[in-house]
Amino acid sequence: MFFFNARTVLGKQPLQGELPSDFGLFTGTLKIAWPAMLESFFAALITFADTAMVGTLGSYAIASVGLTAQPRLLCLSFFFAVNIACSALVARKKGAGKREEANQVLLHTLFITAVFSVLIGAAAFIRADSILRFAGSKGDTHAYSVMYFRIIIATLLLQTLTLAINAAQRGVGNTKTAMKNNVVSNGLNIIFNYFLIGGHFGFPALGVKGAAIASVIGFTAGFILALHSVLKPDSFLYVLLRNTKPCFNRGIFASMYKVASGAFIEQVFLRIGFFLYAVIVAHLGTDAFAAHQIGMNIIGISFAVGDGLGAAGITLVGQNLGRGRSDLAKIYGIFCQRIGLICSLCIALCYAVSGSAVYRLFSSAPVILNYGSIIMKLIALIVILQVAQVIYGGCLRGAGDTRYTAMVSLISVAIIRPFSGWLFVYPLGFGLIGAWLGLTLDQFMRFMLTRLRFKSGKWQKIEL
């Protein structure tokens, strides 16, 4: 257990109380982490399955669905920021034993989410045509992309409310609840993909439209389950709690704004960088973009490990800072990081060995398989950097250090990724592989910057 020795990883920082056993700390980390990891895995799996199932229709279908990813995530960026604040604050209230205030945070989050999801969803639905043209849709993909995007964005309210409730559940450590909600939601999505894309068991063959409808069915189920989880009187989060007034509390709103403002700026930089990067790749043509989208779905599986452990980091760091135990917050953060390292090395080995074989699950086109053989080698390196930086970032967000993570996103995602991607793709002539070299550089920079901040310990002193 030396690799998970609490006193060793804590370094020179003094203890602030009794220290649990190393085994207890390790199992405590896993208890929160594994459901979050599994939840993220299933979220990535649904994108993976969508692409594989739609891929039976041809490269145009893969590209059509892939083109909607960044515009949809751009619409969700505001809500991601609010949810980061919700998780961080609920975790601190849970650590401090303040149930009423934790429920007030959730109610504030739900109100803000409902208002803005209606406004953003309506605007995106109306402007879908121009949004997808800017995203790089071509003649053979535009109509399908617009149709898919409009069906998905029409249910933005259900999606965002579900995300908000699940974020609060993670904050109190109920990662199993969020996981179960997503497993059912994504499971239904995959089942109805099978029914509606190709037409099975008497259902019509709707192609790309069927994939969108299947997603809507999954979103609806996820919302019902999430809502049910906060209507149980014996749970820590109970929106009908007698003493919880559904009105704005200045103190809670100020704390939410402090965390969410930095997180929102970070999300804006992330989405701008990802969007510009996707546009650069989209202009390489349908086959290149399809190969790229397959690679992004594959890397999404490994991202699930980092995202799950990052979510655990938000919970464990936030709760222990709420208890006044910054020493335990650091230990749990390092334990999350070391679990992530073991997982990422295993995944990297699998990717390095599998080569282009994984790509054959999506397409048999020789041009796509040729791209895939090279991209998979880069993914084997990227996954190690990616998992580490996502976990470090989760720990920093759990402490409320969102202004720093916003700065990292500005430097690395909004500037380095699109600029280096463009440089490698066009002036240097590397084509699609150049785009992946730019992505690798971005992941390395984010890893270095978040690691330095975590080790500095400045995040442990932030007051919310």
N, C-alpha and C positions, 0 to 999 in steps of 0.2 A: 504493500500500500504506500510505498515511498512516493510514488507518482501522485498520490492523493493525500499527502501528509499535510494537515492543516497548519501546523506550526512552521513547517518549512516554507509553504507557499505564502504565508503571511509576512515573512521577512522580518524587518525591524519594527513593524507597526506593533504597538503594545496592545495587549488584550483588554477588552472593556467589560469582561465578565467571564463566567465559566464557559469553557470551550467543549462542545459535544465531542464524542469520539469521531475519529476519522471515518469509520464505517458509517456512523450515523449521519455525518455530513454528506458522505457520498450517496447513501441511499435517499437522503432528503432531497438532494439535487435530482436524482433520477426520478423520484416520485413526481416532481413537478415537470421534469423535462420530457419524459417519454410520451405522455399524452400529447404534449405540444408538438413534439417531433412527428408523431404519427398523424396529428391533425394537418400539419404542414405538408407531410408526405402525400396525404390524400388530396389536398388542395392542388399539389403539383401533378398528382396522378390524373386528376380529371382533365387538366390541360393536355397532359400526355395522351390520354385516351381520346379526347376530342380530336387531336391532331391525327392520331393513328386511324380513327374511324372515318374522319373526313378525308384522310389521305387516299382512301379507296376510290374517291371521286376524281382524283387527279391533283397535279401540282397547283392548279388554279384555286382549288378549294382550300388547300393548306395555306396558301398565300392570303386568300380572302379572309379566313378566320384570324390568321396571324396579324394582319394589318390592323385589326380592331383592338389588339391587346394594349398598345400604348395609349391610344385615345381613351379607352375605358379606364385605364389606370390613372390617367391624367384627371378624369372626372372624379376618381376616388381619392385623389391626393389630399384634399381638404379633410376628408373623413378619416384617413389614415392618421393624420396629425392629431385630430381630436381624440381618436382611440388610443394613441400613445399616451396622451395626457390622462385619459380615463384610466388606463391600466396602471400608470405610475402613481396616480393619486389614490386610487382604490387600494393599491398594494400598501401604501403608507398608512391609510386609514385602518386597514386590516391589521397591520403590524401594531398600531397604537390601540386597537380594540374599539374603534369608533364606528359602529355599525350604521348609525343614523347618517353620519356625514358621508360614509361610503355610498349609501343609497341616494343621497342628494347629488353626489358626483354623477352617478348613473342617470338620474333624472335630467340633470343639466345636459348630459351628453345626448340623451335621446331627443330632447327638445331641439337642440342645435342641429342634430343630424336630420330630423324630420323636415325642418324648415329649409335647410340648404339642399337637401337631396331633391326636393320638389323643384327648386329653382334651377339647379345645375342639370337635373335630368331633362327638364323641359327644353332648356337651351341646347343641350347636346342632341336631343331628338330632332329639333328643328334644323340645326346646322349640320346634321350628319353627312350630307353630301359633300360640303366643302371641307369638313374635317377629314374625311377619308381621302379626298383628293390630295390634301396637303400631306397626309400620311404616306402617300406614294402609291395609291391604287392605280392600276392600269385598266385598259379597256376590257381585259378578260377577267378582272377581279372586282371592279368598282361596284357594279350592281349587287353582287353577292355580299360584299363587305358592308355596304350601306344597310342592306336588309338585315344582316346578322347583328350589326351594331344597334340598330333601332329596336329590335326585339329585346336585346339584352338591356339596353339603357332604359327601356320602359319600366323595368322593375327595379330601378336604382334604389327606390325607397326601401323595399324589402331587403335588398342586399346590405345597405348601409345600417339599417336598424339591427340586423343580425350581427354584423361586424362589431357594432357598438356593445351589444349585450355580451358577445363572446370576449371582447376585450376586457370588460369589467369582470367577467368570470375568471379570466386568467389572472387578473390583479389580485383576487382573493385566493388564488391557488387552485381554483376549480378547473384545472386544465382538462380533466376527464370530461366535464360537461361540454366544453367547447369542442373537444375531439368527437364526442358522440354526435353532436349536432352536425358536424362537418362530414363525418362518415356516412350518416344517413342521407344528407343532402347530395353528396358526391356520388354515393351509390345509386341513388335514383337517377341522377344525371347520366351515368354510364348506361344504366338499363334502358332509359328512354332514348339515348343515342342509338343503341342497337335497334330499337323499335322504329325510330322515325327517320334515321339517315338513309338506310337501305330498304326499309319497309319490311317488317317481319311480324308474324302473328296477327295478320290482318290490319296492321297500321299502314298508313300511306308512306311511300318513299319520298320524303321531302328534301333530302340532300342537306345542303348547308342550313336551310331554314329549319329542318328538323333538329339539327345540333343546337340551334339557338333556343328552340322551344323546350328541348330537354334540359337545357341550363335553367330556364325559367321555372320548370317544375322542381328542379333541385333547390333553387333559391327559395321558393315558396315553402317547401318542406323545412328547410333550414330556419326560416323565420319563425314558423310555428313552434318548432322545438326550442329555439332560443327564448321566445316569449314565455313559453311554459316554464322554463328554468328559473325565471325571476318572479313567478307567481306562486311560489311555495313558501308559506309562512315560516317554516322552520329553517330556511336557507339564509345565509348571511346577507345575500342580495335579495331583497323582497320589495318590489316597487310600490306595494300597497301598505308598507309599514306605517303604522298609525301616526308616529311622531315625525314622519318625513313629509315636509310640506313641498308641493310641486311648484315652487317659485324660486326666483334667483336669489342666491346667497352671494353677497359681494366677495366674501373671503374665498369661497370655493371657485367662483368665477375668475377671480384674480389669479388663483393658483393654476387653474386650467389654462388661462391665457398665457401665463408665464411659460408653461411647458409646451402648449399647443402652438404658440406663435413661432418658436424656434423649430418645432417639428414640421409646421406647415412650410416654412421657408425651405427646410431640408427637402420636403416632398416636392416642392416646386422645382428645385434644382435637379432632383432625381428625375422627375418626369420630363423636364426640358432636355436633359442630357440623354435619357433613354429614347425620347421621341426623335431628337435630331439624329441619333445613332441609327434608329430604325429607318428613318428617311434615307440616310446615306446608303444603307444596305438595299432598301427597296428599289433604288434606281439602278441596281445591278441586274435587274430582270427577275422574272417570275421563278425560274429554276433556282437561281442563287438565293433568292429570298426564302423559298421553300426549304432549301438545305439549311439556311441560317435559322429558320424558325424551328426546325427539328432539333438543331443543336441547342437552342435556347430552352426547349422543352426538356431535353435530356439534362441540361445543367440545372433545370428547375427541381429535379429530383434530389440532387445533392444540396441545393439551396434549402430544401425542406429540413435537413439536419441542422444547418446553421440557424434557420428561422425558428425552429422549435426550441433550440437551446437559447437563442436570443430572447424568445418570449419567456422562457424560464428565468433568464437573467433579469428581465424586467421585474418579474414577480419576486424573486428571491432578494435582489438588491433593494427594491422598493420596500418590501416588508421589513427587512432588517434595518434599513435606515429609519423606518418609522418606529422601530423599537429602540433606536439609539445605539445599534450595534453595527457601526461601520466596519468593524473588523470582520464580522461574519459576512457582511455584504461583499467584501473583497474576496474572502475565501470561497464563497459560493460562485462568484464570478470566475475565479480561476478554475474551480472544479468543472464548471460548464465548458470552459475553454479546453480543458484537457480531455474531457469526454468527446468534444467536437474534433479534436486532433486525431484521436483514435479512429473515429468514424470516417473522417475525411480521407485518411490514409488508406483505409480499406476500400472506400468508394473509388479513389484515384487509381488503385491497383486494378480494380475491375474494369474501369474505363480504359486504362492503358492496354489491357489484355484483349478486351472485346473488339477494339478497333471499329471498323465500319459495320460490324454485325448488328449493332443496335439500330443503325439507320435502316436496315432491311425490314424492321418492324413497321416502318412508315412508307417506304418507297423502294421500288426495284429499279428506278431510273439510273443508268450508269453515271450520268453527270452528278447526281445528288450523292451517290455512293462514293464517288471520287472526292468530293468535298468532305464527306463525312469521315473518311479515313484520316485526313489531316486534322480536322476540327476536334476529333475525339482525343488526339494526343495533347492538344492545347487544353481541353477540358480537364484532363487528368491533372494538370498543373493548377488550373484555375480553381478547382474545387477545394484545394487545401487553403488557398488564400481567401476564397469566398467564405467558407465556413467560419474561419477565424475572425474575419472583419465583421461579419454579421453578429457573432456572439459578443464581441467587444462593443459594437454599436448598441446592442440590446441592453447591456449592462449600463452604458452611459445614459441611455434614454430612461431606464428605470430609476436613475438618480436625478433625472430632470435636466441632464446636461445636453439639451437638444440644440442649443446655439452652437456648440462645438461640432456636433454631428452635421448641422446645417453647413458649417464652414467646410467640412470634409467633403460633403456632397457637391458644393460649389466648385471646389478645386478639382476633385477627381472625376465626378460624373458629368457635371455640366460643362467642364472645360476640357479636361484631359481625354475622356472617352471619345466625344465626337470629333475633337480636333485631331487626335492621333489616329482615330479610325479613318477620317477623311484623308489624312496624310498618307497612311499606308495603303488605302484602297486606290486612290486616284493618282496623285503625283508620283508615288513610288511604284504604283502599278501592281500591287499584290492582290488586288481584287478582294473577294470575300475573305480570304485568309488574312488579309490586312486588317479587316474589321475585327477579327478575333484577336489579332495582336494588340489592337487598341483596347479591347475589353480586358485582356490580360494585364496590360499596364495600369488600367483603372483599378482593378482588383488589388494589385500590389500596392498602389498608393493608398487606398483606403485601409488596407491591412496595417501599413506602417503608421499612419496617422492615428487610427483608433487605438492601436497597441500602445503608442507613446502616451496618449491621454489617460488610458486606463492605469498604466504603471505610475503615472504622476500622482494619482490619488486625489486630484483636485475635485473630482466628481463626488467624493465622499463628504464634502463640506457644503454642498448646495442645500439651501433651505427652501422648502415649498410651503 
